């Protein structure tokens, strides 16, 4: 994973594309995360899902 200022920019070589408004986002237990990845705390049983998708 690569990040800049707490925002995910690439995972496993798959990079975001700001020109096309495609970004990495993530959810925790099905809810959008409210903090940047470097500040978000998770518990052992939390389910974290990262998605590379177009953001409106």
C-alpha positions as CSV (number, residue, x, y, z in Angstrom):
1,X,0.0,0.0,0.0
2,X,1.2,3.5,-0.8
3,X,-0.2,6.6,0.8
4,X,0.2,10.4,0.7
5,X,-0.9,12.5,3.7
6,X,-2.9,9.6,5.0
7,X,-4.8,9.0,1.7
8,X,-4.3,5.7,-0.1
9,X,-2.8,6.2,-3.5
10,X,-2.0,2.6,-4.6
11,X,-2.5,-1.0,-3.5
12,X,-0.6,-3.8,-5.1
13,X,0.5,-1.5,-7.9
14,X,-3.1,-0.4,-8.7
15,X,-3.0,3.4,-8.6
16,X,-5.7,6.0,-8.3
17,X,-6.3,8.3,-11.2
18,X,-7.4,11.8,-10.1
19,X,-7.9,13.0,-13.7
20,X,-10.6,10.3,-14.1
21,X,-11.8,10.8,-10.5
22,X,-10.9,7.2,-9.6
23,X,-9.7,6.9,-6.0
24,X,-9.1,4.3,-3.3
25,X,-11.8,4.4,-0.7
26,X,-12.5,2.0,2.2
27,X,-15.2,0.9,4.5
28,X,-15.1,-0.6,8.0
29,X,-17.9,-3.1,8.8
30,X,-19.9,-1.8,5.8
31,X,-19.7,1.9,6.8
32,X,-17.5,4.6,5.1
33,X,-14.4,5.4,7.1
34,X,-14.4,8.8,8.7
35,X,-10.6,9.3,9.0
36,X,-7.6,9.0,6.7
37,X,-6.0,5.5,6.7
38,X,-3.1,6.5,9.0
39,X,-5.4,7.8,11.7
40,X,-8.2,5.2,11.5
41,X,-8.3,2.6,14.4
42,X,-9.7,-0.8,13.8
43,X,-10.5,-3.7,16.1
44,X,-9.5,-7.4,15.6
45,X,-12.9,-8.4,14.3
46,X,-13.5,-5.3,12.1
47,X,-13.9,-6.0,8.4
48,X,-12.1,-3.5,6.2
49,X,-12.7,-3.4,2.5
50,X,-10.7,-1.3,0.1
51,X,-12.2,-0.3,-3.3
52,X,-10.8,1.5,-6.3
53,X,-13.7,3.3,-7.9
54,X,-14.9,6.5,-9.5
55,X,-15.9,9.1,-6.9
56,X,-18.7,11.5,-7.8
